[in-house]
Amino acid sequence: MIVVTGSITARHDSFDEIRKLSLEHVHRSRKEPGCIFHAVQIDCENPLRLVFIEQWADRAALQAHFAVPASREFVRALQPLAAAATTLELYDATRLEKL
């Protein structure tokens, strides 16, 4: 499984637009093949920061997600709305056990 974490910090005047775009992206992404989990949350310590958590079946599913035109457009739409650089990290994960 591939785990993706990412974040974006909005400007005060762009938070609502970033939140709207992010929710649309999450809802669309959940329907893609290989998407196990896809969510966006508001950071409790910085309410202008949105944090993404994703789980994908494998690298191929994630690469297909990145190739979707709507995914590329989402990233392009966010850039002018951000207060700081976005983050994105990928992890290759294996579940050790379920507690």
N, C-alpha and C positions, 0 to 999 in steps of 0.2 A: 504494500500500500504506500502511496505517496501522500505526505501531509504537507500542506501549504499554509504558511502564515503570512499575513501582510497587514499593512496599516496605511492609513492616510489621515492627515490632520487638515481639517478645513479651516478656512478663514471664517470669522464670525458671519460674514455676509454670504457665505457659500455653503454652510452646513446643510441647510434644507435640501439644496439641489444635489449635493453629494450623497446625502442619505437616500433620496429618491432614486438616483441612478444606481446606487449600491444595492438597494432592495430589488430593483428590476433585474440587475445582473445576477444576484443570488437566486432569485426565483427561476430565471431562465436556465442558469447553470445546473440546477438540481435535476433538470429533465434530460441532461446530456448522458450518453452512455458512459459508464464507468464512474459517475459521480456517486460517492457514498454519502458525503455530507458536505454542505456548503452553507456557511452562515456569516453574518456580519453583526457585530456587537458594538455598543458605545462604551468606550473606556471609562471606568468609574473615577479615575483620577484626572482625566482630561476629557471633558465632555465634547470637545471638538475633534477628538480622535476616534476613528472607526477602525475596528480590528476584524480582519477576515480569518476564518479558520475553514480549511477545506480538507477533505479526504477523497482521494482518487484511487481507483482499483490498481492502476499501474501507470508507468511513465507514458505509455502510448495514449491512454485516456486523457491525461493531462495535456500532452502535446496537441491532441485533437481539440481540446477545450481552448488552448491558446490560439489555435488556427481559426476558430469560429470568428467570422467578421464582426459580430456583435461584441465579442470579448475584446478584440483589438480597438473597436470604437469606444468601448467603456473606458479603457485605459487612456485613450486620447482625450476623451471628454473630461476626465478627472484632472489632468495635468494643470490647466489654467485655473482650476478651482482650489488647488491645494495651497496651504500655507507653508509647507515644507516638502521635501522629497518623500515620495512614497517608499515603503519597504516591501520586499517580497523574499521569502525564504522557502526553500524546498527541502524536504526530508524524506529519506527512504526509511519506512518504518515497518516493523514486524511486531504484531501483538504478542506479548509474552504470556499474558493471562488476562482473563476477565474477572474482576473482583466484584 
